[in-house]
Protein backbone atom coordinates (compact mmCIF):
# COMPACT_ATOMS: atom_id res chain seq x y z
CA UNK A 1 0.00 0.00 0.00
CA UNK A 2 2.83 2.35 0.83
CA UNK A 3 4.46 1.85 -2.58
CA UNK A 4 1.19 2.63 -4.35
CA UNK A 5 0.63 5.73 -2.24
CA UNK A 6 4.17 6.97 -2.79
CA UNK A 7 4.05 6.30 -6.54
CA UNK A 8 0.75 8.11 -7.01
CA UNK A 9 1.85 11.05 -4.91
CA UNK A 10 5.19 11.28 -6.70
CA UNK A 11 3.62 11.02 -10.14
CA UNK A 12 1.09 13.71 -9.27
CA UNK A 13 3.89 16.01 -8.22
CA UNK A 14 2.44 16.45 -4.78
CA UNK A 15 5.54 15.31 -2.97
CA UNK A 16 9.07 14.50 -4.03
CA UNK A 17 10.92 11.21 -3.64
CA UNK A 18 13.06 12.65 -0.89
CA UNK A 19 10.05 12.69 1.44
CA UNK A 20 10.67 10.57 4.52
CA UNK A 21 8.30 7.62 3.90
CA UNK A 22 9.57 5.49 6.75
CA UNK A 23 9.14 7.85 9.66
CA UNK A 24 6.41 9.40 11.70
CA UNK A 25 5.43 11.97 9.07
CA UNK A 26 4.64 9.14 6.64
CA UNK A 27 2.38 7.55 9.24
CA UNK A 28 0.78 10.90 9.97
CA UNK A 29 0.00 11.58 6.32
CA UNK A 30 -1.18 8.03 5.72
CA UNK A 31 -3.69 8.54 8.52
CA UNK A 32 -4.72 11.93 7.11
CA UNK A 33 -4.37 11.56 3.30
CA UNK A 34 -5.96 14.94 2.55
CA UNK A 35 -3.04 16.55 4.29
CA UNK A 36 -0.63 14.41 2.25
CA UNK A 37 -2.06 15.65 -1.04
CA UNK A 38 -1.87 19.28 0.04
CA UNK A 39 1.74 20.17 -0.68
CA UNK A 40 3.43 18.20 2.10
CA UNK A 41 6.69 20.07 1.60
CA UNK A 42 7.19 23.08 3.84
CA UNK A 43 10.59 24.70 3.63
CA UNK A 44 12.27 26.17 6.68
CA UNK A 45 13.27 29.69 5.72
CA UNK A 46 14.58 31.15 8.95
CA UNK A 47 15.63 30.18 12.44
CA UNK A 48 15.42 32.58 15.35
CA UNK A 49 17.12 31.65 18.62
CA UNK A 50 16.58 33.43 21.92
CA UNK A 51 18.12 32.83 25.34
CA UNK A 52 15.66 33.22 28.21
CA UNK A 53 17.21 34.75 31.30
CA UNK A 54 15.75 35.04 34.78
CA UNK A 55 16.14 38.28 36.72
CA UNK A 56 19.35 38.60 38.69
CA UNK A 57 18.73 38.22 42.41
CA UNK A 58 21.02 38.24 45.39
CA UNK A 59 19.61 34.92 46.55
CA UNK A 60 19.93 32.26 43.87
CA UNK A 61 17.88 29.08 43.96
CA UNK A 62 19.84 25.94 44.86
CA UNK A 63 19.07 22.27 44.49
CA UNK A 64 21.07 19.70 46.44
CA UNK A 65 24.47 20.61 45.00
CA UNK A 66 24.24 23.31 42.31
CA UNK A 67 22.63 26.65 41.58
CA UNK A 68 19.79 26.69 39.07
CA UNK A 69 21.20 28.80 36.22
CA UNK A 70 19.62 32.16 35.48
CA UNK A 71 19.91 31.52 31.74
CA UNK A 72 19.16 27.90 30.93
CA UNK A 73 16.37 28.03 28.36
CA UNK A 74 16.81 28.18 24.58
CA UNK A 75 13.72 29.39 22.72
CA UNK A 76 13.71 28.51 19.02
CA UNK A 77 11.31 29.98 16.49
CA UNK A 78 11.18 28.19 13.13
CA UNK A 79 9.70 30.11 10.18
CA UNK A 80 8.57 28.48 6.93
CA UNK A 81 7.78 29.47 3.35
CA UNK A 82 4.06 28.97 4.01
CA UNK A 83 3.98 31.36 6.95
CA UNK A 84 3.44 28.61 9.52
CA UNK A 85 5.70 29.06 12.53
CA UNK A 86 6.79 26.64 15.21
CA UNK A 87 8.18 27.31 18.65
CA UNK A 88 10.48 24.96 20.55
CA UNK A 89 12.23 25.08 23.88
CA UNK A 90 15.39 23.45 25.20
CA UNK A 91 16.67 23.33 28.76
CA UNK A 92 20.29 23.11 29.86
CA UNK A 93 21.89 23.10 33.30
CA UNK A 94 25.39 23.59 31.92
CA UNK A 95 26.56 26.98 30.58
CA UNK A 96 24.35 28.10 27.72
CA UNK A 97 27.29 29.61 25.84
CA UNK A 98 28.05 26.27 24.16
CA UNK A 99 24.67 26.26 22.42
CA UNK A 100 25.03 29.92 21.48
CA UNK A 101 28.41 29.15 19.90
CA UNK A 102 26.91 26.31 17.83
CA UNK A 103 24.12 28.53 16.53
CA UNK A 104 26.50 31.34 15.60
CA UNK A 105 29.01 29.07 13.85
CA UNK A 106 26.85 27.23 11.38
CA UNK A 107 24.43 24.74 12.88
CA UNK A 108 21.53 26.96 11.87
CA UNK A 109 22.64 26.64 8.24
CA UNK A 110 21.97 22.90 8.45
CA UNK A 111 18.40 23.59 9.55
CA UNK A 112 17.35 26.33 7.13
CA UNK A 113 16.14 24.78 3.88
CA UNK A 114 15.03 21.50 5.45
CA UNK A 115 11.48 20.18 5.23
CA UNK A 116 9.56 21.33 8.30
CA UNK A 117 7.11 18.45 7.84
CA UNK A 118 9.84 15.82 8.20
CA UNK A 119 10.97 16.32 11.81
CA UNK A 120 12.50 12.87 12.15
CA UNK A 121 14.76 13.40 9.16
CA UNK A 122 16.11 16.68 10.54
CA UNK A 123 16.42 15.33 14.07
CA UNK A 124 18.51 12.40 12.87
CA UNK A 125 20.65 14.72 10.75
CA UNK A 126 21.40 16.96 13.72
CA UNK A 127 21.84 14.13 16.20
CA UNK A 128 24.34 12.44 13.89
CA UNK A 129 26.62 15.46 14.33
CA UNK A 130 27.45 14.15 17.81
CA UNK A 131 29.78 11.56 16.25
CA UNK A 132 30.94 13.43 13.16
CA UNK A 133 34.20 15.29 12.59
CA UNK A 134 32.74 18.63 11.38
CA UNK A 135 31.10 19.19 14.76
CA UNK A 136 34.42 18.68 16.52
CA UNK A 137 36.19 21.01 14.10
CA UNK A 138 33.65 23.75 14.81
CA UNK A 139 33.78 23.21 18.57
CA UNK A 140 30.17 22.07 18.92
CA UNK A 141 29.77 20.12 22.14
CA UNK A 142 27.66 16.98 22.23
CA UNK A 143 25.27 18.44 24.77
CA UNK A 144 24.83 21.65 22.77
CA UNK A 145 23.90 19.65 19.68
CA UNK A 146 21.39 17.53 21.58
CA UNK A 147 19.77 20.58 23.20
CA UNK A 148 19.46 22.45 19.90
CA UNK A 149 18.06 19.38 18.17
CA UNK A 150 15.51 19.09 21.01
CA UNK A 151 14.28 22.66 20.58
CA UNK A 152 14.09 22.34 16.81
CA UNK A 153 12.30 19.00 17.07
CA UNK A 154 9.61 20.45 19.32
CA UNK A 155 9.23 23.43 16.98
CA UNK A 156 8.80 21.19 13.94
CA UNK A 157 6.19 19.07 15.66
CA UNK A 158 4.46 22.33 16.56
CA UNK A 159 4.34 23.06 12.82
CA UNK A 160 3.08 19.56 11.99
CA UNK A 161 0.27 19.94 14.50
CA UNK A 162 -0.69 23.36 13.18
CA UNK A 163 -0.64 22.10 9.59
CA UNK A 164 -2.87 19.18 10.51
CA UNK A 165 -5.15 21.40 12.57
CA UNK A 166 -4.89 19.03 15.51
CA UNK A 167 -3.04 19.00 18.82
CA UNK A 168 -0.19 16.50 18.83
CA UNK A 169 -1.69 14.28 21.50
CA UNK A 170 -4.43 13.51 18.96
CA UNK A 171 -1.96 12.88 16.14
CA UNK A 172 -0.01 10.53 18.39
CA UNK A 173 -3.14 8.57 19.23
CA UNK A 174 -3.94 10.05 22.64
CA UNK A 175 -7.39 10.98 23.88
CA UNK A 176 -6.92 12.95 27.11
CA UNK A 177 -6.85 16.71 26.49
CA UNK A 178 -6.25 17.70 30.11
CA UNK A 179 -3.53 16.41 32.44
CA UNK A 180 -2.81 17.39 36.03
CA UNK A 181 0.43 19.12 36.92
CA UNK A 182 2.58 19.91 39.93
CA UNK A 183 4.72 22.79 41.12
CA UNK A 184 8.40 22.33 41.95
CA UNK A 185 9.15 24.12 45.19
CA UNK A 186 11.15 24.29 48.44
CA UNK A 187 14.37 25.28 46.70
CA UNK A 188 17.30 26.11 48.94
CA UNK A 189 18.22 29.80 49.25
CA UNK A 190 20.81 31.51 51.40
CA UNK A 191 19.27 32.42 54.74
CA UNK A 192 15.98 30.68 53.98
CA UNK A 193 14.23 29.79 57.23
CA UNK A 194 11.49 27.31 58.02
CA UNK A 195 9.13 30.25 58.41
CA UNK A 196 9.93 31.41 54.87
CA UNK A 197 9.44 27.88 53.59
CA UNK A 198 6.04 27.70 55.27
CA UNK A 199 5.03 31.02 53.70
CA UNK A 200 6.12 29.71 50.29
CA UNK A 201 4.04 26.56 50.60
CA UNK A 202 0.99 28.45 51.83
CA UNK A 203 1.25 30.82 48.86
CA UNK A 204 1.46 27.93 46.37
CA UNK A 205 -1.39 26.13 48.05
CA UNK A 206 -3.51 29.30 47.86
CA UNK A 207 -2.77 29.46 44.12
CA UNK A 208 -4.63 26.17 43.74
CA UNK A 209 -1.82 23.68 43.26
CA UNK A 210 -2.61 20.09 44.14
CA UNK A 211 0.84 18.55 43.59
CA UNK A 212 4.08 19.73 45.16
CA UNK A 213 7.60 18.51 44.45
CA UNK A 214 10.02 19.58 47.16
CA UNK A 215 13.79 19.76 46.87
CA UNK A 216 15.99 17.72 49.22
CA UNK A 217 19.57 16.53 49.53
CA UNK A 218 21.21 19.88 50.21
CA UNK A 219 21.26 19.66 54.00
CA UNK A 220 22.03 16.96 56.56
CA UNK A 221 19.30 14.33 56.55
CA UNK A 222 17.75 15.41 59.86
CA UNK A 223 17.35 19.01 58.68
CA UNK A 224 15.96 17.92 55.33
CA UNK A 225 13.38 15.74 57.05
CA UNK A 226 12.32 18.71 59.16
CA UNK A 227 11.79 20.75 56.01
CA UNK A 228 9.83 17.99 54.29
CA UNK A 229 7.66 17.37 57.32
CA UNK A 230 6.80 21.07 57.31
CA UNK A 231 5.90 20.88 53.61
CA UNK A 232 3.60 17.91 54.20
CA UNK A 233 2.00 19.58 57.20
CA UNK A 234 1.35 22.77 55.24
CA UNK A 235 -0.08 21.23 52.06
CA UNK A 236 -2.14 18.64 53.92
CA UNK A 237 -2.60 14.92 53.47
CA UNK A 238 -5.00 15.25 50.54
CA UNK A 239 -2.39 16.68 48.16
CA UNK A 240 0.48 14.94 46.40
CA UNK A 241 4.00 15.35 47.72
CA UNK A 242 7.04 14.34 45.66
CA UNK A 243 10.68 14.62 46.71
CA UNK A 244 13.56 15.46 44.35
CA UNK A 245 17.14 14.92 45.56
CA UNK A 246 18.86 15.82 42.26
CA UNK A 247 21.39 13.01 42.69
CA UNK A 248 22.55 14.33 46.05
CA UNK A 249 22.67 11.24 48.31
CA UNK A 250 25.00 8.29 48.52
CA UNK A 251 23.31 4.89 48.68
CA UNK A 252 23.40 4.57 52.47
CA UNK A 253 21.87 8.02 52.94
CA UNK A 254 19.26 7.30 50.27
CA UNK A 255 18.19 4.10 52.04
CA UNK A 256 17.86 5.91 55.36
CA UNK A 257 16.20 8.91 53.72
CA UNK A 258 13.62 6.71 52.02
CA UNK A 259 12.87 5.02 55.34
CA UNK A 260 12.29 8.37 57.04
CA UNK A 261 10.18 9.60 54.14
CA UNK A 262 7.69 6.75 54.13
CA UNK A 263 5.43 8.26 56.86
CA UNK A 264 5.07 11.37 54.66
CA UNK A 265 3.59 9.20 51.89
CA UNK A 266 5.48 10.73 48.95
CA UNK A 267 4.19 9.96 45.47
CA UNK A 268 7.75 9.27 44.34
CA UNK A 269 11.41 9.86 45.20
CA UNK A 270 13.29 11.42 42.30
CA UNK A 271 16.98 10.98 41.46
CA UNK A 272 17.92 10.00 45.01
CA UNK A 273 21.45 8.68 44.39
CA UNK A 274 24.64 10.14 42.96
CA UNK A 275 25.27 9.92 39.24
CA UNK A 276 28.38 7.71 39.11
CA UNK A 277 26.67 4.32 39.60
CA UNK A 278 23.08 5.42 39.71
CA UNK A 279 21.42 2.57 37.79
CA UNK A 280 22.87 -0.09 40.03
CA UNK A 281 22.22 1.91 43.20
CA UNK A 282 18.68 2.82 42.16
CA UNK A 283 17.92 -0.86 41.73
CA UNK A 284 19.39 -1.64 45.15
CA UNK A 285 17.43 1.21 46.73
CA UNK A 286 14.20 0.00 45.15
CA UNK A 287 14.60 -3.26 47.05
CA UNK A 288 14.73 -1.34 50.34
CA UNK A 289 11.73 0.99 50.00
CA UNK A 290 8.09 1.00 48.96
CA UNK A 291 8.38 4.52 47.57
CA UNK A 292 8.43 4.51 43.74
CA UNK A 293 11.75 5.77 42.38
CA UNK A 294 11.97 8.08 39.38
CA UNK A 295 14.73 9.39 37.14
CA UNK A 296 15.45 10.33 33.54
CA UNK A 297 15.81 14.09 33.53
CA UNK A 298 19.60 13.95 33.77
CA UNK A 299 20.00 11.52 30.88
CA UNK A 300 21.48 13.10 27.77
CA UNK A 301 19.46 10.94 25.36
CA UNK A 302 16.35 8.79 25.25
CA UNK A 303 18.64 5.75 25.01
CA UNK A 304 19.73 6.37 28.59
CA UNK A 305 16.10 6.60 29.65
CA UNK A 306 15.36 3.29 27.98
CA UNK A 307 18.26 1.68 29.83
CA UNK A 308 16.89 2.89 33.17
CA UNK A 309 13.69 0.99 32.46
CA UNK A 310 15.25 -2.09 30.94
CA UNK A 311 17.63 -2.46 33.87
CA UNK A 312 14.68 -2.07 36.27
CA UNK A 313 16.41 0.81 38.02
CA UNK A 314 13.27 2.93 38.31
CA UNK A 315 9.52 2.60 38.45
CA UNK A 316 8.69 6.02 36.98
CA UNK A 317 10.42 7.55 33.97
CA UNK A 318 10.68 11.33 33.95
CA UNK A 319 12.32 12.21 30.68
CA UNK A 320 12.40 15.84 29.60
CA UNK A 321 11.37 16.70 26.04
CA UNK A 322 13.19 20.02 26.28
CA UNK A 323 16.48 18.28 27.01
CA UNK A 324 16.51 15.51 24.40
CA UNK A 325 13.62 16.15 22.02
CA UNK A 326 12.13 12.65 22.20
CA UNK A 327 9.27 12.98 19.70
CA UNK A 328 11.59 12.10 16.81
CA UNK A 329 14.01 9.93 18.78
CA UNK A 330 14.25 6.33 17.53
CA UNK A 331 13.38 4.97 20.98
CA UNK A 332 10.08 6.86 20.87
CA UNK A 333 8.85 5.71 17.48
CA UNK A 334 6.61 2.84 18.63
CA UNK A 335 4.59 5.32 20.70
CA UNK A 336 5.18 8.99 21.23
CA UNK A 337 4.82 8.71 25.00
CA UNK A 338 8.20 7.04 25.49
CA UNK A 339 6.63 3.76 26.63
CA UNK A 340 9.35 1.22 25.91
CA UNK A 341 8.47 -1.39 28.53
CA UNK A 342 5.64 -2.35 30.82
CA UNK A 343 7.02 -0.07 33.53
CA UNK A 344 4.82 2.96 34.33
CA UNK A 345 6.26 6.14 32.85
CA UNK A 346 5.90 9.87 33.18
CA UNK A 347 6.98 13.16 31.70
CA UNK A 348 7.14 16.59 33.19
CA UNK A 349 8.21 20.09 32.52
CA UNK A 350 11.68 21.20 33.62
CA UNK A 351 12.18 22.47 37.18
CA UNK A 352 11.05 25.97 37.93
CA UNK A 353 11.38 28.26 40.90
CA UNK A 354 7.73 29.06 40.31
CA UNK A 355 4.96 27.44 38.31
CA UNK A 356 3.80 29.36 35.29
CA UNK A 357 1.48 27.55 32.92
CA UNK A 358 2.51 27.59 29.25
CA UNK A 359 0.15 28.81 26.57
CA UNK A 360 -2.43 26.13 25.71
CA UNK A 361 -2.66 27.27 22.10
CA UNK A 362 0.60 25.79 20.83
CA UNK A 363 0.49 22.22 19.63
CA UNK A 364 4.02 21.61 20.93
CA UNK A 365 2.91 22.69 24.38
CA UNK A 366 -0.04 20.35 24.13
CA UNK A 367 2.35 17.55 23.27
CA UNK A 368 4.48 18.17 26.35
CA UNK A 369 1.44 18.35 28.56
CA UNK A 370 -0.08 15.20 27.06
CA UNK A 371 2.95 13.02 27.82
CA UNK A 372 1.58 12.18 31.22
CA UNK A 373 2.48 9.43 33.55
CA UNK A 374 0.58 6.16 33.18
CA UNK A 375 -0.13 4.62 36.53
CA UNK A 376 -2.92 2.79 38.30
CA UNK A 377 -4.31 5.96 39.83
CA UNK A 378 -4.80 9.29 38.10
CA UNK A 379 -1.56 11.27 38.35
CA UNK A 380 -1.14 14.89 39.31
CA UNK A 381 1.89 15.44 37.14
CA UNK A 382 2.84 16.63 33.69
Secondary structure, DSSP 8 states (H G I E B T S, - for coil): -HHHHHHHHHHTTSS-TTS-SSSHHHHHHHHSHHHHTTT---BEEEEEEEEEE----SS--B-SSSB--SEEEEEEEEEETTS-EEEEEEE-SS-THHHHHHHHTTGGGGTTTSBTT-HHHHHHHHHGGGGSHHHHHHT--HHHHHHHHHHHHHHHHHHHHHHHTS-HHHHTT---------EEE--B-TT--HHHHHHHHHHHHHTT--EEEEE-SSS-HHHHHHHHHHHHHHH-TTSEEEEE--S-B-HHHHHHHHHHHGGG--S-EES-B-STTHHHHHHHHHTT-SS-EEE-TT-SSHHHHHHHHHTT--SEEEE-HHHH--TTSGGGSS-TT---SSS--EE-----SS-----TT-HHHHHHHH-----SS-----
